[in-house]
């Protein structure tokens, strides 16, 4: 577990970025790396592995769909770990990857609270349904606990 930030001074101590492997979340991660580098603060990337939908589980009697979901999660996690362990340190950024399982909004809020995040950065959702039901980004903004940057 990563300890909460206690960095004294001006500027953020910890920036949290939500990543899910989508193009907009990877843009958000790139923006967050640059911001953390300029601000000389810690960056925590949070990847939330979502649980397969109940309907999918009931319809997937052979388990192949659930296996495909898990394989996709594993591939994204490997890509993120590789970036955090090999590329981001070259930029002199104190970066960490946290992997959680659950509902993305809930897990991002919990992680931001636990880490005493000073800012949250996420990518914009490309899902049309989110314009009706509300995306993770919109929910984080409405939460009002941290400054939230939504990267297109």
DAMO-V880087 format. One record per helix or strand of 3 or more residues. SS is the DSSP state (@ for helix, = for strand). FROM is the first residue (numbers start at 1). TO is the last residue. If there is no record, write none. Layout:
BEGIN
ss = (SS:SS)
from = (FROM:FROM)
to = (TO:TO)
END
This chain:
BEGIN
ss = (=:@:=:@:@:=:@:=:@:@:=)
from = (14:23:42:54:64:95:104:119:130:136:147)
to = (19:39:49:59:91:101:114:123:133:143:151)
END
